[in-house]
């Protein structure tokens, strides 16, 4: 809980609105609210975790840069976070990634490397490049700082 409360997401993320889903609430005979993470600069909650992880890196790690594997939202979150923190971001994406996603990552300053036909292929290649280039890997979900960043959504809901 402390990691969530001290997460540094608001350097880049906005506190997204919570809006009633009127028709769905009526159909379910219950209150349904939608957390509008599409209001984030990259249109996804993934920015929160990526930025929080990267904001906790040492100056030496930031100087070298980061790497991730993603086909879209996490990639954009890492690229924008790197831009804000003044570091290099290498994004390994499957060759099947839609061009619109590739262009979005490049638009945030990410260096795109296309590799493999699947996320798994891209992930394996990213781990190889991490070691070869001396970069820090930013996992899309399996990291305490990423989880804490994403957890700020729950804190906003509970306020």
Secondary structure, DSSP 4 states (H G I P E B T S, - for coil): -HHHHT---TTT-----EEE-HHHHHHHTS--EEE-GGGSTTSSTHHHHHHHHHHTS-HHHHHH-EEEE-SSHHHHHHHHHHHHHT--EEEEE-TTS-HHHHHHHHHTT-EEEE-SSSHHHHHHHHHHHHHHHTPEE--SSSSHHHHHHHHHHHHHHH-
